[in-house]
Each structure stands twice: as C-alpha cells, then as structure tokens.
C-alpha cells in the first residue's frame, strides 16, 4: 500500500513551523537539575538543530533551573527570525530537585520575567501553563486565576500567545473561555492514547497538540513489537514512534529531546520516514486507542 501524504509544516502562533522541533529539557544535568556534564556539547546540539532547519524549540526556566534557557541564549542569541521559542511556567524546583507547584499569579509573573531574562528576550512567543494538580498526569482543578494572570501578562505585552500543559479537556475548555489557546502539551504516544478525541477536536480548531514521552509507557511486549516493525522499515523504534505521531494528525508537533548531535540527527530523520497504510495498521494493532475511537 502507498504511504499517506503528510504535511511537514503547521501554522503555529502566527508562524509556519516545521512539525519536527526540539525539546531542550535534556540540556540540563541529570534529572533535569543543575548544569550539564558538557556545556559545549549542549551548545553544539542547539546550533546543529538550527542548522538542520528546526524552527521550534520547547524549553522552560525550571529546567535546571535557569540552566537550559541560559544555554539556549549562549548558543543562539541573537535568535533567527524564523525561530519560535515556547516555554512553560507553573512549577519551580526544590533544593533537592523536586518539581513543585507554583500556580499563584505572582509565581507565574515571576516565572515569565525569569524566562525573559535568561532567554534574553523582551517578549515570549508562547508560554504554556504547566498544570501541577498532579505531577504524574492531568487532574481536575479550576485554572481561572492562573489563566487570568497569563491573559494579563499577554495584555501587558510580555507574552504573545498562551498554551496549556498536563491538562484535562475540561481545563482546556476553561482556558479557552478566558484567552485564546494556541497549543496543548500532554503525554501522548502510540500506547498512551487517552487524548485521541481531544487531538481531533483541536485539529478542527487549528490548535497545535504537542505530545511528550513519545516512547513512554510501553510494555516489554509492545516495545518488542515496535522494534520488529522498526527493523522492517530500517529505522529505530524512536524514529518509528515519531513518524507514527506525524501521521496521526496534522496538528501534532514533535519536540524530541537529546543532548547528542548524533541522536538529534537520528530523530530528525523520522520526518522522512514514510509509513504505508499497511504499516500504520500494524502499528495501530499494538497501540491502545482510547475507548470509542
């Protein structure tokens, strides 16, 4: 069977971005805490990403904390006009590296200013509100105060666009009732498909969906099945998982992260991996579609 045609770009936050971007989380030290073992290697990865055509970088000032944004500034400032930098607020790090909730309006304003300072920017392109009602996954809770605070920061000219992360469909609807939302960033992959219906609804609205953990939550049997399919394609399991996500919906934007130039190049080659209808069906058979999908 022939391979379905997929779009390589998406209109996001007023820009045209390549659907394969880069997530900067792994540029910090172990556990996303402290400095990297090799700062120059981290700088090199960022410069290689830009040279390869990446124009969407995902980051946060609580990576490190501060470390990742400072490395981005060192490597890329002044930034290419085509580059869209997306950051997150809503958490801080404890002295032991713990991920702590920071949802108060003053927390969010402080975080926006931290991102501006460490990235060397006057305004942030996109700020995602990272919800922390449960650090392990979405959990219900009103976000009116948080969204109102971010909407005010947008009105103040410090933020151009707002997104939301680790959110339930109810919270996304609440956010959209307060301010325009340009992206949703949640855990989603071939095996973890609770957001299937949400992705399709957002696609109809022209809202980007940015999944994280493209290989997270696979059982040993599922991993073995994915590896077998990848081997037949002459690809790695990660490349195959990323390619499936690109085929899944046109509004899915990918942000695989790495601290290795070689691994970065490997991830980006997933964009050229063509999956036939037969291969897609084979992958679907080992995945877990959401009920009713």
Buried (B, 14 or more C-beta within 10 A) or exposed (E): EEBEEBEEBBEBBEBEBBBBBBBBBBBBBEEBBBBBEEBEEBBBBBEBBBEBEBBBBBBBBBBBBBBBBBBBBBBBEEBEEBBBBBBBBBBBBEEEEEBEBBBEBEBBBBBBBBBBBBBBBEEBBBBBBBBBBEBEEBBEBEBEEBBBBBBBBBEEEBBBBBBBBBBBBEBBEBBBEBBEBBBBBBBBBBBBBBBBBBBBBBBEEEBBBBBBBBBEEBEEEBBEBBBEBBEEBEBBBBBBBBBBBBBBBBBBBBBBBBBBBEBBEBBBBBBEBEBEEEBBEBBBEBBBEEEEE
